[in-house]
Amino acid sequence: MPKTNASAKTSARRQEFNRSNAQQQKTSVRKSTGLKLPEPTHVGHFIVMVIMKICRSILFVDTGVKIGVYLIGVMICSIICDLFVVPRTYMSEKHNILNKYFVKLGWAWTLTFVTAYIILTSLVYCCNNVAKMCQHILRVAVGTLLWYTCTSLFLHVESIVGVCTANSHDNKTACMDAGKNWLGFDISGHVFLEMHSLLTISEEVKTFKYWAKLGKILEDENLSERRPLSEEEIGQARMNYRTLTPYIKAIIVVLAIMMVLFEVMLFFTTIYRFHTLPQKVSASFVAVGCWFLSYQILYKSGNPFPFMPVSPGVSPLQFMK
């Protein structure tokens, strides 16, 4: 029995010596190479990394590629709808849950989460400069104006060029009240809304693509010498970056989910006979036109005036390409 206890004590001492030796080797490596060994990855951190990777793969597809896919998809699905009888499903009903509570309120969802994203991110890269933040927030105001103007124009076009199945009624309201049908060029408001929201989200989240780069820029101890910012502004930006990044990531997840839902609903809107091919295609081209007018012309014009919208990520920190 004494020999057994002695053997156990010797084994324990050897294990302790090995652990101590391993720790000393790690310390030696850190001192000799100047590198800090990474800490073990926590399970929760790993899950967050996987989720953000998935969100990036959804959100960061080039906008030009998305436009091509959306336009071709609308045309092909509309042709299939006209040439073949597509089996009816739950999604072919106008009162399906996604159409009723998501698409019909689509711009409200987009406006809410895109605005929240712009406010939080601009608090970081604008260094609490309210005037510069307003220039970014105004993009959602322009997007809302385009949405309202285009949808109102669609209704106006339909009322002008349309005719009633009963000759005694010359306007849509009287025709519908009489129980008749109004035959007009009804440009698809659903297709326009879905594509308008998709392109808006796609452009706005580009700032998150360079978020890690922004963090490295803020870590620079000589940043005040490289950028036209005071130490106070830089300190505020660093604090906002650390504090707000978790909330920004949460919004990114929501926007990725919204993008998937809008793409799914765009498919169902075009594959079923809610509108004719010309009505759906014209709506998609109007949405692309709004994107081009705003993000490719208005925001990139280098507005020198305060309280005028600028491109996403425009900042004294110059963290975007």
N, C-alpha and C positions, 0 to 999 in steps of 0.2 A: 503493500500500500504506500509506504513512503517513497518508493521508487516511482510509482505511478504519479503521485503528486508532484514530484520533482520534474518528471518528464512533461507534465502539463504546464508547469510554470515556465520551463525552458521554451516550450512551443509558443506560449503567450508572449514571452520576451522577444522571440524571433519575429513574430507578426508585428509587434509594436516597432521593432527595429526596422523592418521592411517598410512600414508605413512612414516612419520618420525619414528614412532614406529617400523614399519616393518624393516626399514633400520637399526635401532639400534639393533634389534633382530639378523639380519644377521651378523652385526659386532660383536655382543656378541658371536654368535656361532663360528665365525672364530677365535676369540681370545681364547675362552675356549677349543676348540678342536684342534686348530692348523691347521685346514683344510681350503683349499681355495675352495669356492663354484664355480662350473663351470659356465662359461659365457653362455648366451643363444646361441644355435646353429644357425648360419646364414644359409639361404637357400642354398647359393652356396656351403658352406662347407658341408652341408648334401648331396648334389648331388655328390660332389667329393667322399665322404665316400661310397656312394652306388656304384659308378663306380669302385672304388678300390676294394670293396668287391667282385664284379662280376669278376674283373680281377684276383683276388687271387684265386677264385674258379676254374677259367680256367687254370691258370698257375701252381698252387701249388699241382696238383695231382702227387703222387709219380711216378718218372720216370720208375721204374720197373713195376708198374701197367700199365702205358702207353704202354710200350714195349709189354707186354702181350696182351693188347687190340689191338694194331696195327697189330701184327703178326697174331692173330686169325682173325681179321677183313679182312686182305688181303687174307688169305686162304679161308674164307667163301665167300667173295664177288667174288673171282676168280672162285670158284666152281659153284656159282650161275650163273656167266657169261657163263661158259662152258655147264651147264646143261639146262639152260632156255634162252629163247629169251627175253632179257631185252628191254622194250620199249625205242625207241630212243627219246631223248630230245635235247634241246639246248646244255646241258652240255656234250652230247655225241659227239659233233663236236669238232675237234681239234682246230678250230679257235674261240672257245668261248672266251669271253673277259678275264676271269680269267686265262685260260690256256695261252693265248697269251701274256698278260701283267704282270701276277703274277708268274705263275709256271715256265715259260721259263726264267724268270729273278729271279727265286726264291732265288738262293744263293746270288745274288747281294742285294736283299731286306734284307735277313738275315744278311749278312755281314755288311751292312750299320747300321742297328739299333742295332744289338748286339754289334758291335764295339763302337758305341756311348754310349750304356749302360755301357759297361765295363770301358770306359774312365771316365765317370762321377762318377760312384760308386767307382772306385779305387782311384780317386782323394781324396775321403773322407777317406776310410779305409786304404789307404797306406800313408796318411798324406803328400801328395805331393812328396813322394819318387819315383823319375823317374824310377830307376832300378826295384823296386818292381812293379810299374805300368806296365812296359814292360813285366814282367813275366805273367801278366794277359792278356795283349793285344795279346801276342803271341799265345793264344789259338785259336783266329780266324785265324791266319796264319796256324796253324796245321789243323784246320777244312777245310780251303780252299785247302790245299795240299791234304788232303784225298778226298775231292770232285773232284778235278781235276784228281788225279791219278785213282780213281775208274771209273769215266765216260770215261776216255781215255782207261782204261782196258776193259770196256764193248765193246767199238768200236773195239778194237783189237781182242777180243774173237769172235765177230760176223764175222769179216773178215776172221779169220782163219778157223773156223768150218763151215762156210756157203758155199753154192753152188749156181750157177746161173741156172735159168731155161733154159738157152741156153748154151750148153756145150762148145761153142767157147770162152766164157769169164770166166777167172779164178780169177777175183777180182771184188769187189763190185762196184767200180767206173765205170769200163768198162761195167759191166752188167747193171747198172742203166742208163748209157748214151745210151745204146742200146735199152732202153725201156723195158727191161726184169725185172724180180723180183729176188731179192737175198734172198735165204732161209737160214737163219742162226739163231743162238741162241742169240736173241736180248734182253739182260738183260735190264729191264725197268729202264731207267735213271730217269723217272718221279717219280716212286715209291721210288727210292733211294734218290733223291733230297728232296722229301717231308718228308720222315722219318728222313733223316740226319738233315734237318732244324728244324724239330719238337723236336728232341732229344737235339740238340744244345741249342735251346731256353729254353727248360725245365730245363737243367742243369744251364744255366747262370743266370736265374732269381731267383735261390735259395737264392742269397744274399739279395734280397728284402724281403724275408720271415722274415728275422731277422733285418730289417731296423729300426724298432721302438726300438728294443733292443740296436742297435748300438747308437741310439740317447740318450738313458738312460745312456749308458756307458760313452758317451762324457760329460754328465752333472755332472759326478762325480768330485768333487773338488780335490780329492786326487788321480786322475787318474795317475799322473806322478809317484806315489809311487807304483802303482799296475801294470803298463805296462812299458816296456823299451822305453819310449818316453820322449822327452823334452817338456817343457811348450810351446815353440814356435810351435812344431809339433802338439801338442794337440789343441792349439788355432787355427791353420790353419785348422785342421780337423773339429773343431766346426763351423768355418765360412763357410767352404765348405758344410757341412751338411745342414746348414740353407739356403744357397744360391742355391744349386744344387738339393735339394729334389723335388721341384716342376717340374723341367725338367725331373728328373728321373721318376717321376710318369707319366708324359706325354709319355715317351718312353715305360713304362710298359703297358699303354693302347694300344699303337701301336703293341707291341709284342703279347698282348692277341688277338687282332684282327687278326694278322698274323697267330697265332696258330690255330684259328678257321678256317681261310681260307685254310690253309694247310691240316687240317683234312678233310674238305669238299672235297677238290680236291683229296686227297688220296682215299676217298670213290669212287668218280666218275672215277678215274683212274683205280681202280681195278674192279668196277662193269661193265664197258664197255670193249669190246673186242679190246683194244689197244695192248695187249700182252697176251701171254699164261700164264697159271697158274705157271709153273716152272720159267718162266722169271720174273714174279712179285714177287713170293716168294723168289727167290734167291736174288733179289735186296733188299728186306726188310731185309734179314739176313745179307747182306753186310753192310747195314746201321747200324744195331745193332752191328755188329763186329767193325765198326769204332768208335761207341760210347764207346764200352767196352775197346778198345785199348787206346783211348785217355783219357776219363774221369775216367775210373776205374783202369787203369794201369799207363799210362804216367804221368798224372797230380798228381796222389796220391803217386808217388814214393818218395816224399820228396826231390825234386831236390835241392842239396846244391849249385849248380852253378848259378851264376847270368845270367840273360837273358835266363832262361829256364822256360817253362810254368809250372804253379802250379794250384791247384784247385781253383775254384771260392771262394772268401771270405777270402783266406789266408792273414792274416794281424797281425801286432803286437797288434792290439786291441782285437783279439780273440773273436769276437762277434758271430761266427757261431758254431753250435754244431759239 
